[in-house]
Amino acid sequence: MLIREVGAVWQQARRRDRAACSLPWSKLLPLSTGAAAGWGVGLSRDQFGCSAWRDSPAADLAPSSRWGTAAPRSIACGSRWDDVDPKDWSRWLGWNHSIRARDLRLHLIYNPMPGQQDSAVGQVWQRSDEFGPRYDSAGELLASLYVPGSSALQFSFEGKRYSPSSSPLVFFDFRYEPAPRAIQPVDSGVGVSFSSARQLSKRLTLPWGWGRPTDPVPTGITYPDYTGPVYVIDTPAEPDILETYMIANLVTLVVLPDRTPIEAANIKLGLDIDAYSWSFSADIAGRTALNLVKPDGGGQKTLELTINGWTWNLLVERYSRKQNFPGERYSIQGATRSQLLAAPYAPLRSNLNAAPINARQAAENELLNTGFTLNWDSAALGPADWTIPAGAFSYQSQTAMQVIARIAEATGGVIRPARDSDALSVLPRYREASWNWGGALLDRIIPAAIMTELAGDWTPQPAWNTVYVSGTNQGVGVQVRRTGTAGDNPAPDVLDDLITDTAAARSRGISELSKGGNVSIETFYIPLFPPSDTGNPGLVEPAMLCEVREPEGGDIWRGLCLGTDISAEGVGAVRVKQTLRLERHY
């Protein structure tokens, strides 16, 4: 049946004039029953025009309208809008909340408290007898069992033979139950020895006597457990660029130990990267000055030369005389005190190492009882230290300086003598490979503002990219190749008795390869600034890596200092000039 609220728009029609408007359907005629509409039999209309659409009669229940309330349907064919009836009990619907266990036998897996499976197995949490004698349960069981023989078993009680009756009052039980014992380890005879660890290779013993921070840049960290030397490379400061540089040159020359001053002129100093000591020459006036510097019973005289705050201790080795009337002038030559380790002052010695020794130790042994010390920073500056096996280090009739120079050269190093003390430093010729100078740590920065002259000589070499470095009687053979190259342009092979470790071979190979390529030797002159003037380069020594900033429009490049020459000309207001020779790679 229809919902009444839907027929709200079919309100009752107003009465019209019957004469004016005769409706043709004022009275409905009965229709044929066979052609009845699905809306039921229409009611009689109001004679005055009442609408027949107001109230809808009940329709036939057989053709029920789909808009009405759904009637209960057959259980066999239920409507999908009705409650879902349980289907076949053997096939449980996934939407039915009455889920049941399918197999009762599976209920055991949900038992939260499983029963004891084997009550004969005892607890295993017992104390074990680690140190008692080993208990053999099988042997003890066999020893306690009675093995009957062929004769009958007889018992004797109080000397009388016992014969069991057919209905005895006492029954004998011969079962054996061993007494419970503590659990023992399976193999208690194997013990763990806590002895000291054995040394696998004594040749690779670490020298714990030397140490230094891994970063050469100063960090301010102190090492309370180490009192040895720590070598630090200070980053050079940016130079002060001024329009005018005023330097009051101060040069003094005195005789030690009395510090007697000597008037000298035309003073010259020089050091080459392959030399063992600074060379010295000067002119002195008068025989009195010559007597002060001549050798006496105590040996050569030592002079102290100071130029703009930089000090050198020098030995006077020889002199020459030049006499012009009415005066005379003498010229003296000498070197720094490291010359005492070379000929003709140092004795000639021969040696053979009977035990393995480190290269640094071998060099230090040459300075025993000489008063000289050796500085070799093998971790930060280089060159690398390595082990020389027994019998590989031998020499005949050589001075201490020759032996130390040979050790340094084997790994691509050089010797830098101290200026004012009895000390030597072993340094790498190339602290960084020449193709890596762009990111290397600098020692000096030389601006164009302090250069007075600049010259260069083009000395190209083959662009080597590989070299074979090897020992001779002992040692290793290493093919050193520049990274990123094909290794198709080899340098001459290097053979040395002291190449007994790959670290030494690698350092030597880098040094040999760094010499190749397009090279020029640049020469220029700069003033010698005092040490207190930190804004300028000061003294530049061989084996230092320098950055040169040429005048405006020129290049900024880096080079290795190969030699330094210092001259102080004149008397009184002297003119001091420092000449540098740098190896530049293009």
C-alpha positions in Angstrom: 0.0 0.0 0.0 1.1 3.6 -0.6 2.6 5.8 2.1 0.1 8.6 3.0 2.6 11.3 3.3 3.6 11.0 -0.4 0.2 12.1 -1.5 0.5 15.5 0.2 0.4 17.3 -3.2 -2.9 15.8 -4.2 -5.0 18.1 -2.0 -8.8 18.3 -2.3 -9.9 20.3 -5.3 -12.0 23.3 -4.9 -15.6 23.2 -5.8 -16.4 24.5 -9.2 -19.5 25.6 -10.8 -21.2 22.6 -12.1 -22.9 24.4 -14.8 -19.7 26.2 -15.9 -17.4 23.2 -15.8 -18.9 19.8 -16.4 -16.2 17.3 -15.8 -16.3 14.3 -18.2 -15.1 11.9 -15.4 -17.4 13.0 -12.7 -18.7 9.4 -12.4 -16.6 6.4 -12.9 -18.1 3.5 -14.6 -17.3 0.0 -13.5 -14.4 -1.5 -15.5 -13.9 -4.9 -16.6 -12.6 -7.1 -13.9 -10.2 -8.9 -16.2 -8.5 -5.5 -17.1 -8.2 -4.3 -13.5 -5.3 -2.0 -12.8 -2.7 -2.9 -10.3 -3.8 0.0 -8.1 -7.0 -1.6 -7.0 -10.6 -0.7 -7.7 -11.3 3.0 -7.8 -13.8 4.5 -5.4 -16.7 6.6 -6.4 -15.8 10.2 -6.9 -17.4 13.0 -5.1 -20.1 14.5 -7.1 -18.7 17.9 -6.7 -15.2 17.1 -8.0 -13.4 15.4 -5.1 -10.1 14.0 -6.2 -10.0 10.2 -6.4 -6.2 10.3 -5.6 -6.5 11.2 -2.0 -6.9 7.9 -0.3 -5.6 4.8 -1.9 -7.4 1.6 -1.0 -5.6 -1.5 0.0 -4.2 -3.4 -3.0 -4.3 -7.0 -3.6 -1.9 -8.8 -1.2 -0.9 -11.3 -3.9 1.0 -8.8 -6.1 2.6 -6.9 -3.1 4.3 -3.7 -3.9 8.0 -3.6 -3.4 7.7 -0.4 -1.5 5.8 -1.9 1.4 7.0 -3.8 4.4 8.7 -7.0 3.3 6.7 -10.1 4.2 8.4 -13.2 5.6 9.7 -15.3 2.8 10.3 -18.9 2.5 13.2 -20.2 4.6 14.4 -22.1 1.6 14.7 -18.9 -0.4 15.3 -16.0 2.0 15.6 -12.4 0.8 19.1 -11.0 1.0 17.7 -8.1 3.1 16.6 -10.4 5.8 18.6 -12.0 8.7 21.0 -14.6 7.4 19.9 -18.0 8.3 22.4 -20.7 9.3 23.3 -22.7 6.2 24.6 -26.1 6.0 26.0 -27.1 9.4 28.9 -28.8 7.9 30.1 -25.6 6.2 30.5 -22.8 8.7 30.1 -19.3 7.3 32.9 -16.9 7.9 30.4 -14.3 9.2 28.8 -16.5 11.8 30.0 -15.7 15.3 29.4 -19.2 16.5 32.9 -20.5 15.5 33.6 -23.9 17.0 36.6 -26.2 17.0 36.6 -28.5 14.0 38.6 -31.3 15.6 38.6 -31.9 19.3 42.0 -33.5 19.0 43.5 -30.1 18.3 42.5 -28.8 21.7 45.8 -30.2 23.2 47.9 -27.4 21.6 46.0 -24.8 23.6 46.7 -26.4 26.9 48.6 -23.7 28.8 50.0 -26.2 31.4 51.5 -29.2 29.7 51.9 -32.2 31.9 55.1 -33.8 32.9 56.2 -36.0 30.0 58.7 -38.2 31.7 58.8 -38.3 35.5 61.9 -40.5 35.4 64.1 -37.6 34.2 65.5 -35.8 37.2 66.3 -32.1 37.6 69.5 -31.0 35.9 70.2 -28.0 38.1 72.5 -29.8 40.4 76.0 -28.8 41.6 78.7 -30.5 39.5 81.7 -32.1 41.1 84.5 -30.4 39.1 87.5 -31.5 41.1 86.6 -34.9 42.5 87.8 -38.3 41.1 86.1 -39.4 38.0 83.1 -41.6 38.8 82.5 -44.6 36.5 78.9 -45.7 37.1 79.1 -48.6 34.6 82.2 -50.0 36.3 80.8 -49.7 39.8 77.6 -51.4 38.7 79.4 -54.4 37.3 81.6 -54.7 40.4 78.6 -54.8 42.7 76.5 -57.3 40.7 76.6 -61.0 41.6 77.2 -63.2 38.7 75.9 -66.7 39.6 78.0 -69.7 38.7 77.1 -73.2 37.7 76.4 -74.4 41.3 73.3 -73.6 43.4 73.1 -70.3 45.3 73.7 -71.0 49.0 73.2 -68.7 52.0 74.8 -69.1 55.4 73.3 -67.4 58.5 75.1 -67.8 61.8 77.0 -70.8 60.5 73.9 -72.6 59.4 72.9 -73.3 55.9 69.7 -71.7 54.8 67.2 -73.5 52.7 64.2 -71.5 51.5 60.8 -73.1 52.1 57.9 -73.1 49.8 56.1 -70.5 51.8 58.9 -68.3 53.4 58.3 -65.5 55.7 61.1 -63.5 54.3 61.8 -62.7 50.7 65.2 -61.5 49.5 65.4 -58.6 46.9 68.7 -58.4 45.1 68.0 -55.2 43.1 70.8 -52.7 43.1 70.1 -49.0 43.2 73.3 -46.8 43.0 73.5 -43.9 45.4 72.9 -40.5 43.8 76.1 -38.6 43.0 76.9 -35.1 41.9 77.2 -34.4 38.2 80.8 -34.2 36.9 82.2 -32.6 33.8 82.7 -34.7 30.8 86.4 -34.0 30.5 87.7 -32.5 33.7 91.3 -33.3 32.8 91.6 -30.5 30.2 92.6 -27.2 31.8 93.0 -23.7 30.4 96.4 -22.2 30.6 96.6 -18.4 31.2 100.2 -17.9 30.2 101.5 -14.9 28.4 100.7 -14.6 24.7 103.5 -15.7 22.4 105.2 -13.3 20.0 104.4 -14.1 16.4 106.9 -11.8 14.8 109.6 -10.0 16.8 110.6 -8.1 13.7 107.4 -6.1 13.9 107.9 -4.9 17.4 106.4 -1.5 18.0 108.7 1.2 19.3 106.7 2.5 22.3 109.4 5.1 23.1 108.2 7.6 20.4 104.9 9.2 20.0 103.2 12.3 18.6 99.7 13.5 17.8 98.4 12.1 14.5 97.3 15.5 13.4 100.3 17.8 12.8 98.1 20.9 13.4 98.5 22.0 17.0 95.6 21.0 19.2 96.8 21.9 22.7 96.3 18.4 24.0 98.9 17.3 26.5 100.1 13.7 26.9 100.8 13.0 30.6 102.1 9.5 29.9 104.6 10.6 27.3 107.6 12.8 27.9 109.4 12.5 24.5 109.5 15.0 21.6 106.4 15.9 19.8 106.8 17.4 16.3 104.2 19.9 15.2 103.9 21.7 11.8 102.6 25.2 12.3 100.4 26.5 9.6 102.1 29.6 8.1 100.4 32.9 8.7 99.3 35.1 5.9 102.0 37.6 5.1 101.7 41.3 5.7 101.5 43.1 2.4 102.9 46.6 2.9 104.0 49.4 0.6 107.4 49.7 2.3 109.3 47.2 4.4 111.8 48.8 6.9 114.4 46.3 8.3 117.2 47.3 10.5 119.7 44.6 9.7 121.8 43.5 12.7 124.8 41.2 12.2 127.1 40.0 15.0 130.0 37.6 15.0 131.6 36.4 18.3 134.0 33.8 19.3 132.8 31.2 21.8 132.9 30.6 24.7 134.3 34.1 25.6 131.9 35.9 23.1 134.8 38.1 21.8 133.4 40.2 19.0 135.1 40.1 15.6 134.7 42.7 12.8 133.7 40.8 9.7 132.5 41.7 6.2 131.1 39.9 3.2 129.5 37.2 5.2 127.9 34.3 3.3 125.9 31.3 4.4 124.5 28.4 2.4 122.8 25.1 2.7 121.8 22.6 0.0 119.1 20.0 0.3 121.7 17.2 -0.1 124.3 18.8 2.2 125.1 17.8 5.8 125.9 21.2 7.2 125.7 25.0 6.5 128.7 26.4 4.7 130.2 29.7 5.9 132.7 32.3 4.7 133.6 35.8 5.8 136.3 38.4 5.6 138.1 39.6 8.7 140.6 42.4 9.1 143.9 42.2 10.9 146.1 39.6 12.4 144.6 40.1 15.8 141.2 38.9 14.5 142.9 35.9 12.8 144.5 34.8 16.1 141.1 34.8 17.7 139.7 32.3 15.2 142.8 30.1 14.5 142.7 26.5 15.8 144.6 25.9 19.1 145.3 22.9 21.3 141.6 22.5 22.0 140.8 22.1 18.3 138.7 24.3 16.0 137.3 27.5 17.3 133.5 27.9 17.3 131.9 31.2 16.2 128.4 32.4 16.8 126.9 34.3 13.9 123.6 36.2 14.4 121.8 37.8 11.4 118.5 39.5 12.2 117.8 37.2 15.1 118.7 34.0 13.4 121.7 32.2 15.0 124.3 29.8 13.6 127.1 28.0 15.5 130.1 27.7 13.1 133.4 25.9 13.0 136.4 27.7 11.5 138.0 25.0 9.2 140.5 27.0 7.2 141.6 30.6 6.3 143.5 32.4 3.6 145.5 35.6 3.6 145.4 38.5 1.2 147.8 41.3 1.9 147.7 44.7 0.2 149.9 47.5 1.4 149.4 49.1 3.9 146.9 46.6 5.3 146.0 42.9 5.1 142.7 41.0 5.0 142.0 37.4 5.8 139.2 35.2 4.5 137.9 32.4 6.7 135.7 29.4 5.8 133.8 27.0 8.0 130.6 25.0 8.6 128.0 24.3 11.3 129.0 21.8 14.0 127.3 18.9 12.2 130.5 18.8 10.1 132.1 17.0 13.1 130.3 13.9 12.2 131.9 13.8 8.7 135.5 13.6 7.4 138.0 14.6 8.4 136.8 14.9 12.0 134.8 11.7 12.5 136.6 8.3 12.7 135.9 5.7 10.0 134.0 2.6 11.3 132.7 -0.7 10.0 129.7 -2.6 11.3 127.3 -5.5 10.7 124.0 -5.9 12.5 123.8 -9.3 14.1 120.2 -8.9 15.1 117.2 -7.2 13.5 117.1 -3.4 14.1 114.9 -0.5 13.2 116.3 2.1 10.7 115.9 4.9 13.3 117.7 2.9 15.9 120.5 2.2 13.5 120.9 5.9 12.9 120.8 6.8 16.6 123.5 4.2 17.3 125.8 6.2 15.1 125.4 9.2 17.4 126.3 7.4 20.6 128.9 9.3 22.7 129.0 12.2 20.2 126.8 14.7 22.0 124.5 14.9 18.9 120.8 14.0 18.9 118.6 12.7 16.1 115.0 13.9 15.3 113.1 11.5 13.1 109.3 11.9 13.1 108.4 8.8 11.2 104.7 9.1 11.9 103.9 12.7 10.9 106.6 14.2 8.8 108.3 11.0 7.6 110.1 9.3 6.2 108.8 5.9 7.3 110.7 3.8 9.8 111.1 0.1 9.1 112.9 -3.0 10.3 116.2 -4.1 8.9 116.8 -7.9 9.4 120.0 -9.4 10.7 122.9 -9.2 8.3 121.3 -6.7 5.9 122.9 -3.5 7.4 126.7 -3.5 6.9 129.3 -0.9 6.0 133.0 -0.5 6.0 135.2 2.5 6.6 132.5 5.1 6.8 131.8 8.1 9.1 128.7 8.5 11.2 127.3 11.1 8.8 127.8 8.8 5.8 125.9 6.0 7.5 123.0 8.2 8.6 122.8 9.8 5.1 122.7 6.3 3.6 119.8 5.2 5.8 117.9 8.4 5.0 118.5 8.1 1.3 117.2 4.5 1.3 113.7 5.7 2.0 113.9 9.0 0.1 114.9 11.2 3.0 117.4 14.0 3.5 119.3 15.4 6.5 118.7 18.9 7.8 121.4 20.0 10.3 120.5 22.3 13.1 121.8 25.8 13.0 122.7 26.5 16.6 122.7 23.1 18.3 124.2 19.6 18.0 121.2 18.0 16.4 120.2 16.4 13.1 116.8 15.9 11.5 115.9 13.2 9.0 113.1 14.6 6.7 111.5 13.3 3.5 112.7 15.1 0.4 109.0 15.2 -0.7 106.7 15.2 2.3 103.9 15.0 -0.2 104.1 13.7 -3.8 104.7 16.5 -6.2 101.3 15.9 -7.9 99.6 16.4 -4.5 101.2 19.7 -3.6 97.9 21.5 -4.1 96.4 20.1 -0.9 99.6 19.8 1.1 100.4 21.6 4.3 102.7 24.6 3.7 105.8 25.7 5.5 106.2 29.2 4.1 104.1 31.7 2.0 106.2 34.1 -0.1 104.3 37.1 -1.5 105.4 39.1 -4.5 105.7 42.3 -2.4 109.0 41.1 -0.8 110.6 39.7 -4.0 113.4 41.7 -5.5 114.4 39.4 -8.4 112.8 36.4 -10.0 114.5 34.0 -12.5 113.9 30.4 -13.7 115.7 27.6 -15.5 113.6 25.0 -17.4 114.8 21.5 -16.6 112.1 19.0 -17.8 112.3 15.3 -16.9 110.4 12.3 -18.2 106.9 12.0 -16.7 107.5 8.7 -14.9 104.5 7.0 -13.4 106.0 3.8 -12.1 109.3 2.5 -10.6 110.6 -0.8 -9.3 112.2 -0.6 -5.9 113.9 -3.6 -4.5 116.5 -4.8 -2.0 119.6 -6.8 -3.2 120.7 -9.7 -1.0 117.7 -9.4 1.3 114.5 -7.4 1.3 111.4 -7.0 -0.8 110.7 -6.0 -4.4 107.9 -3.4 -4.9 106.4 -1.9 -8.0 105.4 1.6 -7.0 102.8 3.1 -9.4 101.2 6.5 -9.4 97.5 6.2 -8.7 95.3 6.8 -11.6 97.9 6.1 -14.3 98.6 3.1 -16.4 102.2 2.6 -15.2 103.5 2.6 -18.7 106.4 5.0 -18.3 108.8 3.4 -15.8 111.6 5.2 -14.1 115.1 3.6 -13.7 115.0 0.7 -11.2 116.2 1.4 -7.6 118.3 -1.2 -5.9 119.3 -0.7 -2.3 120.5 -3.1 0.4 118.3 -1.4 3.0 115.0 -1.8 1.1 113.8 -4.6 3.4 110.2 -3.5 4.0 107.3 -2.3 1.8 107.0 1.0 3.8 110.5 2.0 2.9 110.0 0.9 -0.7 106.9 2.9 -1.0 108.5 6.1 0.4 111.5 5.7 -1.9 109.2 5.1 -4.9 107.2 8.3 -4.2 110.4 10.3 -4.0 111.7 8.9 -7.3 108.4 9.5 -9.2 108.1 13.1 -7.8 111.3 14.1 -9.5 109.8 13.6 -13.0 107.6 15.8 -15.2 107.9 19.3 -16.4 110.2 20.9 -13.8 111.8 24.3 -13.5 114.2 25.7 -10.9 113.0 29.1 -9.8 115.4 31.6 -8.2 114.5 34.8 -6.4 115.7 37.1 -3.7 113.8 38.1 -0.5 114.8 39.9 2.7 115.7 37.9 5.9 112.9 38.9 8.3 113.6 38.3 12.0 111.8 35.4 13.8 109.6 37.8 15.8 108.0 39.0 12.5 105.5 36.2 12.2 103.7 38.0 9.3 106.5 37.3 6.9 108.3 34.1 5.8 111.6 34.7 7.7 114.3 32.0 7.1 113.4 29.4 4.5 115.4 26.2 4.8 115.8 23.3 2.3 113.0 20.6 2.2 110.4 23.2 3.0 107.3 23.5 0.8 106.6 27.1 -0.1 103.7 28.9 -1.9 104.9 31.7 -4.2 102.6 34.5 -5.2 104.0 36.2 -8.1 103.3 39.9 -9.0 100.0 40.9 -10.4 99.2 39.0 -13.5 101.6 36.1 -12.5 100.9 32.7 -11.2 100.4 31.3 -7.7 102.4 28.1 -7.4 104.1 25.8 -4.9 107.6 24.6 -4.9 110.2 22.7 -2.9 113.1 24.6 -1.5 116.4 23.0 -2.8 118.8 25.5 -1.4 119.2 28.7 0.6 122.0 31.3 0.4 122.3 34.3 2.8 124.7 37.2 2.2 125.5 40.1 4.5 127.6 42.6 2.6 129.3 45.7 3.9 130.4 46.8 7.3 128.1 48.6 9.7 124.8 49.2 7.8 125.0 45.9 6.0 122.7 44.7 3.3 121.2 41.3 4.0 119.8 39.2 1.2 118.3 35.7 1.1 118.5 33.7 -2.2 116.1 30.8 -2.6 116.1 28.0 -5.2 112.7 26.3 -5.6 111.7 23.2 -7.6 108.5 23.9 -9.4 106.3 21.3 -11.1 103.9 22.2 -13.9 
